[in-house]
């Protein structure tokens, strides 16, 4: 459940029917909340919101068939058909595996513990999805003469420069080229896939007048008018 605590002030109704802030009526309650550790400080005219349970962190993670999870203290290892991943987590969360479901729980009711609760669940879910289904991103090369080619562990991009750009494909990624202008980047690690896609896009970012460059499939480029855009015909 989500609770809201007013720090230093409480809400009362004034003559105009609007909500006003009153300090004296709420100070004893503030002292009790501070003694329990629910309110960390008292400030003027502020509302401090604490979510006691993260909506994302409280969701269980279903484990597909063929996926195994090993918890060793703060290190979680996930193994599946697409490979094996591991992640080190902070000391404020713990993991429980039961009946084919992985659950994440926080050990501290602090602001840091609350923030790590949902983050740990998202990272674990990404590992489970990565080793079972994998992640895939598609990119397009837009421009005259733009093309890409893959040879071994190298990706060659011809994107309008005097020399081609050659990138080394990281371990764990599979890069394929369709029709010379479409890149398909797949892998089990979502972070590695996203980082390499960003590196590829930086080689020739879409320019704002004709939209030429490397873009994600489905990405909308907002184009500007050229110098002759405002001239009367």
Beta strands, then each sheet from edge to edge (+ up, - down):
strand 1: 2-7
strand 2: 10-13
strand 3: 19-22
strand 4: 46-51
strand 5: 61-62
strand 6: 68-72
strand 7: 75-80
strand 8: 83-88
strand 9: 93-98
strand 10: 101-106
strand 11: 135-142
strand 12: 147-151
strand 13: 154-158
strand 14: 165-168
strand 15: 173-178
strand 16: 182-187
strand 17: 213-216
sheet 1: 1+ 4-
sheet 2: 2+ 3-
sheet 3: 5+ 10- 9+
sheet 4: 6+ 7- 8+
sheet 5: 15+ 16- 11+ 17-
sheet 6: 12+ 13- 14+
end
